[in-house]
Amino acid sequence: MKTTIVTKLKREATKILAQLAEDHEPVLVTEHGKPAAYLVDVQTYELQQDRLKIMEGIALGEKAIQEGRTYTQDQAKKRLNKWLE
């Protein structure tokens, strides 16, 4: 991962964005020597958001199983058929 300081980002934003678009490598932006933000390209960000949604869905499913909120296949089919009508 690349690192840059916020003042360099201000001065060379176009160059940094062009490099980011080319290599898709995140850039850690620091301010006063401390991490301030990550800069990622749009494609990478959207992929991460999609993966996060999937992970959240899996977590909800696992929680439902732990809490006993599950249906048999026949029960699920009946519920879906009612929903689809």
Buried (B, 14 or more C-beta within 10 A) or exposed (E): EEEBBEEBBEEEEEEBBEBBEEEEEBBBBBEEEEEEEEBBBEEEEEEEEEEEEEEEEEEEEEEEEEEEEEEEEEEEEEEEEEEEE
